[in-house]
Amino acid sequence: MTEHTTTQHLKTAVRVDGVDPVEIGPGVTARRLPRTAYSRGWLLDFAPGSQFPVIDEHATEERYYVLSGEIIEGDERHPAGTYVVFAPGSRHQPRTDVGAQIIGYTVLDG
């Protein structure tokens, strides 16, 4: 990560644009945001017509917010401005027709 700033031991701040994107599947990139013993943050960019490369299974809770575009989960469409919560034991494989950007976090078993 570049442009990473840590203040004290109780807060970490990072400029998301400074975090290098990593391709995790065709048309899908991830920016891994700072994590703690309790949660892992991330930002995903989806190109039009792309799909998360695997079925994402959750041992713990996961939440995300659709910043732009539209995410499709099964038969449900989540446009920009939608906040989505997955309970422990859930699974999904997000996809998009138009492209999307989402930011979220996964609760860890810390």
Biopython code that builds the backbone (N, CA, C, O; Angstrom):
import numpy as np
from Bio.PDB.StructureBuilder import StructureBuilder

atoms = [
    (1, "MET", "N", (0.832, -1.168, 0.000)),
    (1, "MET", "CA", (0.000, 0.000, 0.000)),
    (1, "MET", "C", (0.878, 1.232, 0.000)),
    (1, "MET", "O", (1.908, 1.273, 0.672)),
    (2, "THR", "N", (0.472, 2.221, -0.745)),
    (2, "THR", "CA", (1.180, 3.484, -0.735)),
    (2, "THR", "C", (0.323, 4.517, -0.029)),
    (2, "THR", "O", (-0.867, 4.299, 0.196)),
    (3, "GLU", "N", (0.932, 5.647, 0.320)),
    (3, "GLU", "CA", (0.229, 6.723, 1.018)),
    (3, "GLU", "C", (-0.526, 6.205, 2.227)),
    (3, "GLU", "O", (-1.683, 6.569, 2.437)),
    (4, "HIS", "N", (0.099, 5.379, 3.008)),
    (4, "HIS", "CA", (-0.510, 4.792, 4.193)),
    (4, "HIS", "C", (-0.077, 5.592, 5.414)),
    (4, "HIS", "O", (1.119, 5.797, 5.627)),
    (5, "THR", "N", (-1.015, 6.038, 6.202)),
    (5, "THR", "CA", (-0.713, 6.835, 7.372)),
    (5, "THR", "C", (-1.279, 6.156, 8.606)),
    (5, "THR", "O", (-2.446, 5.763, 8.627)),
    (6, "THR", "N", (-0.455, 6.020, 9.630)),
    (6, "THR", "CA", (-0.931, 5.478, 10.890)),
    (6, "THR", "C", (-0.812, 6.567, 11.945)),
    (6, "THR", "O", (0.235, 7.202, 12.077)),
    (7, "THR", "N", (-1.881, 6.779, 12.690)),
    (7, "THR", "CA", (-1.894, 7.764, 13.751)),
    (7, "THR", "C", (-2.204, 7.037, 15.051)),
    (7, "THR", "O", (-3.223, 6.355, 15.155)),
    (8, "GLN", "N", (-1.346, 7.176, 16.022)),
    (8, "GLN", "CA", (-1.479, 6.487, 17.295)),
    (8, "GLN", "C", (-1.539, 4.987, 17.042)),
    (8, "GLN", "O", (-1.138, 4.524, 15.974)),
    (9, "HIS", "N", (-2.027, 4.236, 17.995)),
    (9, "HIS", "CA", (-2.150, 2.791, 17.808)),
    (9, "HIS", "C", (-3.604, 2.365, 17.656)),
    (9, "HIS", "O", (-3.895, 1.182, 17.481)),
    (10, "LEU", "N", (-4.517, 3.333, 17.724)),
    (10, "LEU", "CA", (-5.930, 2.990, 17.699)),
    (10, "LEU", "C", (-6.625, 3.362, 16.399)),
    (10, "LEU", "O", (-7.821, 3.115, 16.246)),
    (11, "LYS", "N", (-5.897, 3.950, 15.467)),
    (11, "LYS", "CA", (-6.513, 4.381, 14.209)),
    (11, "LYS", "C", (-5.523, 4.210, 13.075)),
    (11, "LYS", "O", (-4.332, 4.479, 13.227)),
    (12, "THR", "N", (-6.029, 3.760, 11.938)),
    (12, "THR", "CA", (-5.239, 3.697, 10.717)),
    (12, "THR", "C", (-6.025, 4.402, 9.622)),
    (12, "THR", "O", (-7.222, 4.165, 9.463)),
    (13, "ALA", "N", (-5.359, 5.263, 8.871)),
    (13, "ALA", "CA", (-5.997, 5.964, 7.753)),
    (13, "ALA", "C", (-5.208, 5.675, 6.494)),
    (13, "ALA", "O", (-3.978, 5.621, 6.521)),
    (14, "VAL", "N", (-5.906, 5.493, 5.402)),
    (14, "VAL", "CA", (-5.257, 5.217, 4.127)),
    (14, "VAL", "C", (-6.049, 5.902, 3.018)),
    (14, "VAL", "O", (-7.279, 5.910, 3.036)),
    (15, "ARG", "N", (-5.336, 6.473, 2.060)),
    (15, "ARG", "CA", (-5.998, 7.018, 0.868)),
    (15, "ARG", "C", (-6.250, 5.835, -0.065)),
    (15, "ARG", "O", (-5.310, 5.214, -0.562)),
    (16, "VAL", "N", (-7.509, 5.535, -0.294)),
    (16, "VAL", "CA", (-7.886, 4.353, -1.074)),
    (16, "VAL", "C", (-7.280, 4.394, -2.471)),
    (16, "VAL", "O", (-6.858, 3.361, -2.990)),
    (17, "ASP", "N", (-7.231, 5.567, -3.086)),
    (17, "ASP", "CA", (-6.647, 5.677, -4.428)),
    (17, "ASP", "C", (-5.166, 5.319, -4.438)),
    (17, "ASP", "O", (-4.616, 5.003, -5.492)),
    (18, "GLY", "N", (-4.511, 5.365, -3.273)),
    (18, "GLY", "CA", (-3.108, 5.016, -3.179)),
    (18, "GLY", "C", (-2.848, 3.534, -2.977)),
    (18, "GLY", "O", (-1.696, 3.099, -2.990)),
    (19, "VAL", "N", (-3.911, 2.747, -2.790)),
    (19, "VAL", "CA", (-3.773, 1.303, -2.601)),
    (19, "VAL", "C", (-3.767, 0.639, -3.974)),
    (19, "VAL", "O", (-4.685, 0.836, -4.771)),
    (20, "ASP", "N", (-2.743, -0.137, -4.243)),
    (20, "ASP", "CA", (-2.620, -0.785, -5.555)),
    (20, "ASP", "C", (-3.718, -1.820, -5.770)),
    (20, "ASP", "O", (-3.923, -2.688, -4.921)),
    (21, "PRO", "N", (-4.433, -1.738, -6.905)),
    (21, "PRO", "CA", (-5.432, -2.757, -7.219)),
    (21, "PRO", "C", (-4.762, -4.046, -7.686)),
    (21, "PRO", "O", (-3.724, -4.021, -8.347)),
    (22, "VAL", "N", (-5.373, -5.167, -7.331)),
    (22, "VAL", "CA", (-4.880, -6.488, -7.723)),
    (22, "VAL", "C", (-6.015, -7.210, -8.448)),
    (22, "VAL", "O", (-7.127, -7.299, -7.929)),
    (23, "GLU", "N", (-5.737, -7.724, -9.642)),
    (23, "GLU", "CA", (-6.771, -8.462, -10.365)),
    (23, "GLU", "C", (-7.003, -9.795, -9.667)),
    (23, "GLU", "O", (-6.069, -10.570, -9.462)),
    (24, "ILE", "N", (-8.265, -10.057, -9.301)),
    (24, "ILE", "CA", (-8.607, -11.317, -8.629)),
    (24, "ILE", "C", (-9.408, -12.243, -9.529)),
    (24, "ILE", "O", (-9.670, -13.391, -9.170)),
    (25, "GLY", "N", (-9.793, -11.753, -10.682)),
    (25, "GLY", "CA", (-10.525, -12.523, -11.681)),
    (25, "GLY", "C", (-10.722, -11.648, -12.901)),
    (25, "GLY", "O", (-10.464, -10.446, -12.832)),
    (26, "PRO", "N", (-11.170, -12.205, -14.013)),
    (26, "PRO", "CA", (-11.374, -11.403, -15.218)),
    (26, "PRO", "C", (-12.325, -10.236, -14.966)),
    (26, "PRO", "O", (-13.496, -10.438, -14.647)),
    (27, "GLY", "N", (-11.815, -9.022, -15.112)),
    (27, "GLY", "CA", (-12.635, -7.829, -14.948)),
    (27, "GLY", "C", (-12.914, -7.424, -13.516)),
    (27, "GLY", "O", (-13.701, -6.506, -13.287)),
    (28, "VAL", "N", (-12.294, -8.078, -12.540)),
    (28, "VAL", "CA", (-12.538, -7.750, -11.125)),
    (28, "VAL", "C", (-11.203, -7.461, -10.448)),
    (28, "VAL", "O", (-10.300, -8.298, -10.449)),
    (29, "THR", "N", (-11.087, -6.262, -9.869)),
    (29, "THR", "CA", (-9.888, -5.915, -9.110)),
    (29, "THR", "C", (-10.261, -5.617, -7.667)),
    (29, "THR", "O", (-11.367, -5.165, -7.371)),
    (30, "ALA", "N", (-9.311, -5.882, -6.778)),
    (30, "ALA", "CA", (-9.510, -5.656, -5.343)),
    (30, "ALA", "C", (-8.423, -4.742, -4.815)),
    (30, "ALA", "O", (-7.264, -4.829, -5.219)),
    (31, "ARG", "N", (-8.809, -3.877, -3.919)),
    (31, "ARG", "CA", (-7.864, -3.084, -3.136)),
    (31, "ARG", "C", (-8.052, -3.552, -1.698)),
    (31, "ARG", "O", (-9.125, -3.384, -1.118)),
    (32, "ARG", "N", (-7.031, -4.126, -1.140)),
    (32, "ARG", "CA", (-7.095, -4.643, 0.222)),
    (32, "ARG", "C", (-6.803, -3.494, 1.179)),
    (32, "ARG", "O", (-5.698, -2.952, 1.194)),
    (33, "LEU", "N", (-7.779, -3.137, 1.956)),
    (33, "LEU", "CA", (-7.675, -2.018, 2.883)),
    (33, "LEU", "C", (-7.168, -2.516, 4.233)),
    (33, "LEU", "O", (-7.153, -3.722, 4.480)),
    (34, "PRO", "N", (-6.753, -1.606, 5.105)),
    (34, "PRO", "CA", (-6.195, -2.038, 6.386)),
    (34, "PRO", "C", (-7.142, -2.986, 7.126)),
    (34, "PRO", "O", (-8.366, -2.863, 7.063)),
    (35, "ARG", "N", (-6.523, -3.928, 7.824)),
    (35, "ARG", "CA", (-7.298, -4.897, 8.593)),
    (35, "ARG", "C", (-6.861, -4.832, 10.044)),
    (35, "ARG", "O", (-5.792, -4.320, 10.374)),
    (36, "THR", "N", (-7.711, -5.360, 10.890)),
    (36, "THR", "CA", (-7.399, -5.497, 12.309)),
    (36, "THR", "C", (-7.648, -6.952, 12.680)),
    (36, "THR", "O", (-7.935, -7.780, 11.815)),
    (37, "ALA", "N", (-7.540, -7.253, 13.935)),
    (37, "ALA", "CA", (-7.860, -8.608, 14.396)),
    (37, "ALA", "C", (-9.360, -8.881, 14.299)),
    (37, "ALA", "O", (-9.791, -10.025, 14.441)),
    (38, "TYR", "N", (-10.163, -7.831, 14.057)),
    (38, "TYR", "CA", (-11.620, -7.964, 14.080)),
    (38, "TYR", "C", (-12.290, -7.907, 12.716)),
    (38, "TYR", "O", (-13.355, -8.497, 12.530)),
    (39, "SER", "N", (-11.683, -7.203, 11.754)),
    (39, "SER", "CA", (-12.310, -7.102, 10.441)),
    (39, "SER", "C", (-11.275, -6.831, 9.355)),
    (39, "SER", "O", (-10.156, -6.393, 9.625)),
    (40, "ARG", "N", (-11.688, -7.109, 8.110)),
    (40, "ARG", "CA", (-10.851, -6.925, 6.923)),
    (40, "ARG", "C", (-11.636, -6.043, 5.950)),
    (40, "ARG", "O", (-12.760, -6.378, 5.575)),
    (41, "GLY", "N", (-11.044, -4.913, 5.543)),
    (41, "GLY", "CA", (-11.703, -4.001, 4.618)),
    (41, "GLY", "C", (-11.230, -4.210, 3.190)),
    (41, "GLY", "O", (-10.115, -4.680, 2.962)),
    (42, "TRP", "N", (-12.073, -3.862, 2.231)),
    (42, "TRP", "CA", (-11.738, -4.048, 0.818)),
    (42, "TRP", "C", (-12.594, -3.151, -0.067)),
    (42, "TRP", "O", (-13.674, -2.712, 0.327)),
    (43, "LEU", "N", (-12.092, -2.891, -1.261)),
    (43, "LEU", "CA", (-12.832, -2.182, -2.295)),
    (43, "LEU", "C", (-12.687, -3.009, -3.568)),
    (43, "LEU", "O", (-11.577, -3.367, -3.960)),
    (44, "LEU", "N", (-13.808, -3.310, -4.207)),
    (44, "LEU", "CA", (-13.798, -4.100, -5.448)),
    (44, "LEU", "C", (-14.318, -3.262, -6.603)),
    (44, "LEU", "O", (-15.312, -2.547, -6.478)),
    (45, "ASP", "N", (-13.624, -3.366, -7.730)),
    (45, "ASP", "CA", (-14.080, -2.759, -8.980)),
    (45, "ASP", "C", (-14.441, -3.876, -9.948)),
    (45, "ASP", "O", (-13.649, -4.789, -10.184)),
    (46, "PHE", "N", (-15.652, -3.794, -10.507)),
    (46, "PHE", "CA", (-16.148, -4.772, -11.473)),
    (46, "PHE", "C", (-16.288, -4.098, -12.831)),
    (46, "PHE", "O", (-16.954, -3.069, -12.940)),
    (47, "ALA", "N", (-15.679, -4.654, -13.857)),
    (47, "ALA", "CA", (-15.882, -4.176, -15.222)),
    (47, "ALA", "C", (-17.271, -4.637, -15.697)),
    (47, "ALA", "O", (-17.801, -5.620, -15.178)),
    (48, "PRO", "N", (-17.855, -3.944, -16.667)),
    (48, "PRO", "CA", (-19.144, -4.403, -17.195)),
    (48, "PRO", "C", (-19.072, -5.869, -17.626)),
    (48, "PRO", "O", (-18.121, -6.284, -18.289)),
    (49, "GLY", "N", (-20.083, -6.644, -17.245)),
    (49, "GLY", "CA", (-20.172, -8.048, -17.624)),
    (49, "GLY", "C", (-19.314, -8.992, -16.801)),
    (49, "GLY", "O", (-19.181, -10.162, -17.161)),
    (50, "SER", "N", (-18.733, -8.530, -15.719)),
    (50, "SER", "CA", (-17.847, -9.388, -14.926)),
    (50, "SER", "C", (-18.571, -10.014, -13.736)),
    (50, "SER", "O", (-19.684, -9.629, -13.380)),
    (51, "GLN", "N", (-17.903, -10.983, -13.142)),
    (51, "GLN", "CA", (-18.455, -11.740, -12.012)),
    (51, "GLN", "C", (-17.324, -12.064, -11.044)),
    (51, "GLN", "O", (-16.198, -12.322, -11.469)),
    (52, "PHE", "N", (-17.618, -12.053, -9.743)),
    (52, "PHE", "CA", (-16.630, -12.462, -8.747)),
    (52, "PHE", "C", (-16.167, -13.869, -9.119)),
    (52, "PHE", "O", (-16.994, -14.705, -9.484)),
    (53, "PRO", "N", (-14.860, -14.149, -9.035)),
    (53, "PRO", "CA", (-14.328, -15.393, -9.608)),
    (53, "PRO", "C", (-14.719, -16.689, -8.900)),
    (53, "PRO", "O", (-14.581, -17.763, -9.484)),
    (54, "VAL", "N", (-15.197, -16.621, -7.671)),
    (54, "VAL", "CA", (-15.577, -17.834, -6.926)),
    (54, "VAL", "C", (-16.855, -17.565, -6.145)),
    (54, "VAL", "O", (-17.255, -16.414, -5.969)),
    (55, "ILE", "N", (-17.490, -18.626, -5.680)),
    (55, "ILE", "CA", (-18.614, -18.460, -4.753)),
    (55, "ILE", "C", (-18.013, -18.091, -3.405)),
    (55, "ILE", "O", (-17.190, -18.825, -2.859)),
    (56, "ASP", "N", (-18.427, -16.954, -2.877)),
    (56, "ASP", "CA", (-17.892, -16.416, -1.625)),
    (56, "ASP", "C", (-18.735, -16.941, -0.468)),
    (56, "ASP", "O", (-19.903, -16.578, -0.333)),
    (57, "GLU", "N", (-18.145, -17.789, 0.359)),
    (57, "GLU", "CA", (-18.846, -18.376, 1.506)),
    (57, "GLU", "C", (-18.398, -17.678, 2.783)),
    (57, "GLU", "O", (-17.216, -17.377, 2.951)),
    (58, "HIS", "N", (-19.348, -17.422, 3.684)),
    (58, "HIS", "CA", (-19.073, -16.622, 4.873)),
    (58, "HIS", "C", (-19.211, -17.406, 6.169)),
    (58, "HIS", "O", (-20.297, -17.862, 6.527)),
    (59, "ALA", "N", (-18.093, -17.554, 6.862)),
    (59, "ALA", "CA", (-18.131, -18.124, 8.212)),
    (59, "ALA", "C", (-18.559, -17.046, 9.201)),
    (59, "ALA", "O", (-19.078, -17.344, 10.277)),
    (60, "THR", "N", (-18.331, -15.776, 8.817)),
    (60, "THR", "CA", (-18.701, -14.636, 9.649)),
    (60, "THR", "C", (-19.502, -13.659, 8.795)),
    (60, "THR", "O", (-19.776, -13.931, 7.626)),
    (61, "GLU", "N", (-19.870, -12.545, 9.365)),
    (61, "GLU", "CA", (-20.667, -11.543, 8.664)),
    (61, "GLU", "C", (-19.826, -10.763, 7.654)),
    (61, "GLU", "O", (-18.639, -10.520, 7.872)),
    (62, "GLU", "N", (-20.468, -10.374, 6.538)),
    (62, "GLU", "CA", (-19.844, -9.499, 5.545)),
    (62, "GLU", "C", (-20.850, -8.428, 5.178)),
    (62, "GLU", "O", (-22.050, -8.687, 5.094)),
    (63, "ARG", "N", (-20.343, -7.210, 4.957)),
    (63, "ARG", "CA", (-21.193, -6.081, 4.569)),
    (63, "ARG", "C", (-20.518, -5.307, 3.452)),
    (63, "ARG", "O", (-19.294, -5.181, 3.423)),
    (64, "TYR", "N", (-21.324, -4.788, 2.530)),
    (64, "TYR", "CA", (-20.758, -3.888, 1.520)),
    (64, "TYR", "C", (-21.771, -2.831, 1.113)),
    (64, "TYR", "O", (-22.978, -2.975, 1.306)),
    (65, "TYR", "N", (-21.223, -1.751, 0.536)),
    (65, "TYR", "CA", (-21.999, -0.627, 0.052)),
    (65, "TYR", "C", (-21.663, -0.439, -1.427)),
    (65, "TYR", "O", (-20.491, -0.402, -1.801)),
    (66, "VAL", "N", (-22.688, -0.321, -2.259)),
    (66, "VAL", "CA", (-22.484, -0.133, -3.695)),
    (66, "VAL", "C", (-22.242, 1.359, -3.950)),
    (66, "VAL", "O", (-23.149, 2.182, -3.825)),
    (67, "LEU", "N", (-20.995, 1.686, -4.309)),
    (67, "LEU", "CA", (-20.623, 3.078, -4.554)),
    (67, "LEU", "C", (-21.093, 3.569, -5.921)),
    (67, "LEU", "O", (-21.547, 4.705, -6.056)),
    (68, "SER", "N", (-20.981, 2.708, -6.934)),
    (68, "SER", "CA", (-21.401, 3.093, -8.285)),
    (68, "SER", "C", (-21.804, 1.842, -9.063)),
    (68, "SER", "O", (-21.414, 0.726, -8.720)),
    (69, "GLY", "N", (-22.580, 2.051, -10.102)),
    (69, "GLY", "CA", (-23.014, 0.937, -10.940)),
    (69, "GLY", "C", (-24.111, 0.112, -10.288)),
    (69, "GLY", "O", (-24.963, 0.633, -9.569)),
    (70, "GLU", "N", (-24.068, -1.192, -10.557)),
    (70, "GLU", "CA", (-25.095, -2.100, -10.033)),
    (70, "GLU", "C", (-24.498, -3.487, -9.854)),
    (70, "GLU", "O", (-23.800, -3.997, -10.731)),
    (71, "ILE", "N", (-24.781, -4.085, -8.714)),
    (71, "ILE", "CA", (-24.361, -5.454, -8.418)),
    (71, "ILE", "C", (-25.596, -6.348, -8.477)),
    (71, "ILE", "O", (-26.674, -5.966, -8.022)),
    (72, "ILE", "N", (-25.427, -7.531, -9.039)),
    (72, "ILE", "CA", (-26.516, -8.515, -9.100)),
    (72, "ILE", "C", (-26.143, -9.681, -8.195)),
    (72, "ILE", "O", (-25.072, -10.273, -8.325)),
    (73, "GLU", "N", (-27.049, -9.998, -7.277)),
    (73, "GLU", "CA", (-26.890, -11.129, -6.355)),
    (73, "GLU", "C", (-28.076, -12.056, -6.588)),
    (73, "GLU", "O", (-29.189, -11.764, -6.151)),
    (74, "GLY", "N", (-27.844, -13.168, -7.273)),
    (74, "GLY", "CA", (-28.964, -14.052, -7.619)),
    (74, "GLY", "C", (-29.912, -13.314, -8.543)),
    (74, "GLY", "O", (-29.515, -12.874, -9.622)),
    (75, "ASP", "N", (-31.181, -13.174, -8.123)),
    (75, "ASP", "CA", (-32.183, -12.457, -8.913)),
    (75, "ASP", "C", (-32.357, -11.010, -8.472)),
    (75, "ASP", "O", (-33.178, -10.290, -9.040)),
    (76, "GLU", "N", (-31.601, -10.572, -7.470)),
    (76, "GLU", "CA", (-31.746, -9.211, -6.936)),
    (76, "GLU", "C", (-30.693, -8.278, -7.502)),
    (76, "GLU", "O", (-29.520, -8.630, -7.630)),
    (77, "ARG", "N", (-31.146, -7.069, -7.838)),
    (77, "ARG", "CA", (-30.247, -6.040, -8.351)),
    (77, "ARG", "C", (-30.077, -4.974, -7.281)),
    (77, "ARG", "O", (-31.047, -4.505, -6.686)),
    (78, "HIS", "N", (-28.817, -4.600, -7.048)),
    (78, "HIS", "CA", (-28.490, -3.605, -6.023)),
    (78, "HIS", "C", (-27.779, -2.425, -6.689)),
    (78, "HIS", "O", (-26.590, -2.507, -6.997)),
    (79, "PRO", "N", (-28.514, -1.324, -6.912)),
    (79, "PRO", "CA", (-27.903, -0.153, -7.550)),
    (79, "PRO", "C", (-27.052, 0.637, -6.552)),
    (79, "PRO", "O", (-27.051, 0.363, -5.352)),
    (80, "ALA", "N", (-26.331, 1.625, -7.086)),
    (80, "ALA", "CA", (-25.531, 2.508, -6.243)),
    (80, "ALA", "C", (-26.395, 3.043, -5.103)),
    (80, "ALA", "O", (-27.558, 3.397, -5.298)),
    (81, "GLY", "N", (-25.808, 3.093, -3.919)),
    (81, "GLY", "CA", (-26.523, 3.561, -2.744)),
    (81, "GLY", "C", (-27.100, 2.441, -1.897)),
    (81, "GLY", "O", (-27.681, 2.706, -0.845)),
    (82, "THR", "N", (-26.951, 1.183, -2.334)),
    (82, "THR", "CA", (-27.495, 0.036, -1.602)),
    (82, "THR", "C", (-26.455, -0.511, -0.627)),
    (82, "THR", "O", (-25.283, -0.657, -0.971)),
    (83, "TYR", "N", (-26.897, -0.808, 0.588)),
    (83, "TYR", "CA", (-26.059, -1.412, 1.629)),
    (83, "TYR", "C", (-26.521, -2.855, 1.800)),
    (83, "TYR", "O", (-27.700, -3.102, 2.053)),
    (84, "VAL", "N", (-25.597, -3.814, 1.665)),
    (84, "VAL", "CA", (-25.933, -5.236, 1.665)),
    (84, "VAL", "C", (-25.227, -5.917, 2.836)),
    (84, "VAL", "O", (-24.041, -5.681, 3.071)),
    (85, "VAL", "N", (-25.955, -6.761, 3.572)),
    (85, "VAL", "CA", (-25.393, -7.480, 4.719)),
    (85, "VAL", "C", (-25.610, -8.981, 4.519)),
    (85, "VAL", "O", (-26.723, -9.426, 4.240)),
    (86, "PHE", "N", (-24.526, -9.754, 4.666)),
    (86, "PHE", "CA", (-24.597, -11.207, 4.600)),
    (86, "PHE", "C", (-24.333, -11.782, 5.982)),
    (86, "PHE", "O", (-23.346, -11.426, 6.626)),
    (87, "ALA", "N", (-25.200, -12.662, 6.439)),
    (87, "ALA", "CA", (-25.061, -13.301, 7.744)),
    (87, "ALA", "C", (-24.053, -14.444, 7.675)),
    (87, "ALA", "O", (-23.764, -14.951, 6.591)),
    (88, "PRO", "N", (-23.517, -14.851, 8.820)),
    (88, "PRO", "CA", (-22.663, -16.041, 8.841)),
    (88, "PRO", "C", (-23.414, -17.226, 8.231)),
    (88, "PRO", "O", (-24.606, -17.409, 8.474)),
    (89, "GLY", "N", (-22.703, -18.022, 7.440)),
    (89, "GLY", "CA", (-23.321, -19.170, 6.776)),
    (89, "GLY", "C", (-23.859, -18.860, 5.392)),
    (89, "GLY", "O", (-24.285, -19.768, 4.678)),
    (90, "SER", "N", (-23.849, -17.591, 4.999)),
    (90, "SER", "CA", (-24.353, -17.220, 3.670)),
    (90, "SER", "C", (-23.275, -17.428, 2.613)),
    (90, "SER", "O", (-22.096, -17.607, 2.921)),
    (91, "ARG", "N", (-23.714, -17.398, 1.362)),
    (91, "ARG", "CA", (-22.799, -17.510, 0.224)),
    (91, "ARG", "C", (-23.385, -16.753, -0.947)),
    (91, "ARG", "O", (-24.601, -16.618, -1.076)),
    (92, "HIS", "N", (-22.495, -16.259, -1.804)),
    (92, "HIS", "CA", (-22.944, -15.483, -2.965)),
    (92, "HIS", "C", (-21.820, -15.388, -3.978)),
    (92, "HIS", "O", (-20.666, -15.695, -3.682)),
    (93, "GLN", "N", (-22.182, -14.951, -5.192)),
    (93, "GLN", "CA", (-21.207, -14.719, -6.258)),
    (93, "GLN", "C", (-21.674, -13.492, -7.032)),
    (93, "GLN", "O", (-22.363, -13.617, -8.045)),
    (94, "PRO", "N", (-21.296, -12.295, -6.552)),
    (94, "PRO", "CA", (-21.778, -11.069, -7.185)),
    (94, "PRO", "C", (-21.310, -10.938, -8.632)),
    (94, "PRO", "O", (-20.230, -11.391, -9.011)),
    (95, "ARG", "N", (-22.172, -10.299, -9.419)),
    (95, "ARG", "CA", (-21.848, -10.042, -10.819)),
    (95, "ARG", "C", (-22.465, -8.707, -11.207)),
    (95, "ARG", "O", (-23.208, -8.107, -10.430)),
    (96, "THR", "N", (-22.156, -8.249, -12.403)),
    (96, "THR", "CA", (-22.710, -6.989, -12.884)),
    (96, "THR", "C", (-22.834, -7.011, -14.398)),
    (96, "THR", "O", (-22.037, -7.641, -15.094)),
    (97, "ASP", "N", (-23.827, -6.324, -14.887)),
    (97, "ASP", "CA", (-23.963, -6.128, -16.332)),
    (97, "ASP", "C", (-23.325, -4.806, -16.758)),
    (97, "ASP", "O", (-22.781, -4.700, -17.857)),
    (98, "VAL", "N", (-23.396, -3.793, -15.878)),
    (98, "VAL", "CA", (-23.007, -2.427, -16.235)),
    (98, "VAL", "C", (-21.697, -1.969, -15.607)),
    (98, "VAL", "O", (-21.227, -0.873, -15.912)),
    (99, "GLY", "N", (-21.099, -2.774, -14.745)),
    (99, "GLY", "CA", (-19.925, -2.369, -13.992)),
    (99, "GLY", "C", (-20.349, -1.870, -12.617)),
    (99, "GLY", "O", (-21.489, -1.445, -12.425)),
    (100, "ALA", "N", (-19.422, -1.926, -11.663)),
    (100, "ALA", "CA", (-19.751, -1.482, -10.311)),
    (100, "ALA", "C", (-18.484, -1.291, -9.488)),
    (100, "ALA", "O", (-17.419, -1.820, -9.806)),
    (101, "GLN", "N", (-18.639, -0.521, -8.427)),
    (101, "GLN", "CA", (-17.595, -0.399, -7.414)),
    (101, "GLN", "C", (-18.280, -0.556, -6.056)),
    (101, "GLN", "O", (-19.282, 0.102, -5.775)),
    (102, "ILE", "N", (-17.721, -1.443, -5.213)),
    (102, "ILE", "CA", (-18.278, -1.659, -3.886)),
    (102, "ILE", "C", (-17.164, -1.572, -2.848)),
    (102, "ILE", "O", (-16.013, -1.910, -3.125)),
    (103, "ILE", "N", (-17.521, -1.116, -1.659)),
    (103, "ILE", "CA", (-16.584, -1.075, -0.544)),
    (103, "ILE", "C", (-17.230, -1.801, 0.624)),
    (103, "ILE", "O", (-18.420, -1.637, 0.891)),
    (104, "GLY", "N", (-16.437, -2.603, 1.315)),
    (104, "GLY", "CA", (-17.035, -3.363, 2.402)),
    (104, "GLY", "C", (-16.011, -3.891, 3.375)),
    (104, "GLY", "O", (-14.820, -3.587, 3.307)),
    (105, "TYR", "N", (-16.527, -4.693, 4.281)),
    (105, "TYR", "CA", (-15.642, -5.350, 5.239)),
    (105, "TYR", "C", (-16.220, -6.683, 5.634)),
    (105, "TYR", "O", (-17.426, -6.922, 5.572)),
    (106, "THR", "N", (-15.302, -7.551, 6.047)),
    (106, "THR", "CA", (-15.653, -8.873, 6.521)),
    (106, "THR", "C", (-15.248, -8.952, 7.980)),
    (106, "THR", "O", (-14.113, -8.634, 8.335)),
    (107, "VAL", "N", (-16.178, -9.378, 8.824)),
    (107, "VAL", "CA", (-15.881, -9.579, 10.241)),
    (107, "VAL", "C", (-15.028, -10.834, 10.366)),
    (107, "VAL", "O", (-15.305, -11.852, 9.733)),
    (108, "LEU", "N", (-13.993, -10.750, 11.186)),
    (108, "LEU", "CA", (-13.109, -11.904, 11.395)),
    (108, "LEU", "C", (-13.414, -12.563, 12.723)),
    (108, "LEU", "O", (-14.038, -11.966, 13.601)),
    (109, "ASP", "N", (-12.967, -13.801, 12.861)),
    (109, "ASP", "CA", (-13.183, -14.544, 14.105)),
    (109, "ASP", "C", (-12.234, -14.119, 15.209)),
    (109, "ASP", "O", (-12.170, -14.769, 16.252)),
    (110, "GLY", "N", (-11.476, -13.008, 14.993)),
    (110, "GLY", "CA", (-10.488, -12.442, 15.888)),
    (110, "GLY", "C", (-10.500, -13.003, 17.224)),
    (110, "GLY", "O", (-9.704, -12.598, 18.071)),
]
sb = StructureBuilder()
sb.init_structure("model")
sb.init_model(0)
sb.init_chain("A")
sb.init_seg("    ")
for serial, (resi, resn, name, xyz) in enumerate(atoms, 1):
    if name == "N":
        sb.init_residue(resn, " ", resi, " ")
    sb.init_atom(name, np.array(xyz, "f"), 0.0, 1.0, " ", f" {name:<3s}", serial, name[0])
structure = sb.get_structure()
